[in-house]
Amino acid sequence: MLQRIQTIWMLLAVLAAVFLFITGQDAEVFGNFPLINIASCVLVVIGVLSVFSFKNRKKQILLNNISIIINALLIGILLYWLLNLSGGIDFPEKGIEPVFPLIAVVSLVFANIYIKRDERLVKSVDRLR
């Protein structure tokens, strides 16, 4: 069902990926290869698939875990990019790109918690029948 709380958390992760795509246009980590743009597009697709697979909670958790792994890799890549830029690590000068994958990881962890809570609730109702 789309009106559950985990849907809001997953949509927040999708929005973080969209904002990463918008703000990550100037991030050149490995030359001209658009790694950040490709990864954020993949995260949006995985997030939308996860939102609309509400009938299969195990698939939702799997997709969220894949998204958490990709976001964790993106955090590492973006921190590497920030540390290699000239001028130190002043936050206002360099951008907020690593914040968006961090927001996505936190929201996906909360989404997984609520999905597991729903799974336990469904199993307890099945035991009562």
C-alpha positions in Angstrom: 0.0 0.0 0.0 1.4 3.4 -1.0 0.1 5.2 2.0 2.5 3.6 4.5 5.2 5.5 6.4 8.0 3.5 4.6 6.8 4.9 1.3 7.5 8.4 2.6 11.0 7.4 3.7 11.7 5.8 0.3 10.4 8.8 -1.6 12.8 11.0 0.5 15.6 8.7 -0.7 14.5 9.1 -4.3 14.4 12.9 -3.8 17.9 12.9 -2.4 19.1 11.0 -5.5 17.3 13.6 -7.7 19.0 16.4 -5.9 22.3 14.6 -6.2 21.8 14.4 -9.9 21.0 18.2 -10.1 23.9 19.3 -7.9 26.4 16.7 -9.0 26.7 18.1 -12.5 30.1 19.7 -11.8 31.6 16.7 -9.9 34.3 15.2 -12.2 35.7 12.3 -10.2 37.2 10.1 -12.8 37.8 12.5 -15.7 34.8 13.0 -18.0 33.0 9.8 -17.1 29.6 10.9 -15.5 29.7 8.4 -12.6 27.7 10.5 -10.2 24.9 11.1 -12.8 24.7 7.4 -13.8 24.6 6.3 -10.1 21.9 8.8 -9.2 19.8 7.7 -12.2 20.2 4.1 -11.0 19.2 5.1 -7.5 16.1 6.8 -8.8 15.1 3.7 -10.8 15.7 1.4 -7.8 13.8 3.7 -5.5 10.8 3.8 -7.8 10.8 0.1 -8.2 11.0 -0.3 -4.4 8.1 2.1 -3.8 5.9 0.2 -6.3 6.8 -3.3 -5.1 4.8 -2.9 -1.9 3.2 -6.3 -2.2 6.6 -8.0 -1.9 8.2 -6.8 1.2 11.3 -9.0 0.9 12.0 -7.5 -2.6 11.5 -4.0 -1.1 14.1 -4.7 1.6 16.5 -6.2 -1.0 16.1 -3.1 -3.3 16.6 -0.8 -0.3 19.8 -2.7 0.7 21.2 -2.4 -2.8 20.4 1.3 -2.7 22.1 1.7 0.6 25.3 0.0 -0.7 25.3 2.3 -3.8 24.8 5.3 -1.6 27.6 4.3 0.7 29.9 3.9 -2.3 28.8 7.4 -3.5 29.6 8.9 -0.1 33.1 7.5 -0.3 33.6 8.7 -3.9 32.2 12.2 -3.2 34.4 12.5 -0.1 37.4 11.5 -2.1 36.4 14.1 -4.7 36.1 16.8 -2.0 39.4 16.0 -0.4 41.2 16.2 -3.8 39.7 19.6 -4.6 42.0 22.6 -4.0 41.2 25.0 -1.2 40.7 22.8 1.8 37.5 21.3 2.9 35.4 24.4 3.6 31.8 23.2 3.3 30.2 26.3 1.7 32.8 26.6 -1.0 32.8 23.0 -2.2 29.2 22.0 -2.2 26.8 19.7 -0.5 26.9 16.6 -2.8 27.9 14.1 0.0 25.0 15.1 2.1 22.4 13.7 -0.3 23.6 10.1 -0.2 23.8 10.3 3.6 20.2 11.5 3.8 19.2 8.6 1.5 21.0 6.0 3.6 19.3 7.2 6.8 15.9 7.3 5.2 16.3 3.9 3.6 17.4 2.4 7.0 14.2 3.9 8.5 12.2 2.5 5.6 13.6 -1.0 6.2 12.7 -0.8 9.9 9.1 0.0 9.0 9.0 -2.7 6.3 10.2 -5.3 8.8 7.7 -4.1 11.3 4.9 -4.6 8.8 6.3 -8.1 8.0 6.1 -9.0 11.7 2.6 -7.7 11.9 1.4 -9.7 8.9 3.1 -12.9 10.3 1.4 -12.4 13.7 -2.0 -12.0 12.1 -1.4 -15.2 10.0 -0.6 -17.0 13.2 -3.9 -15.9 14.8 -6.0 -17.4 11.9 
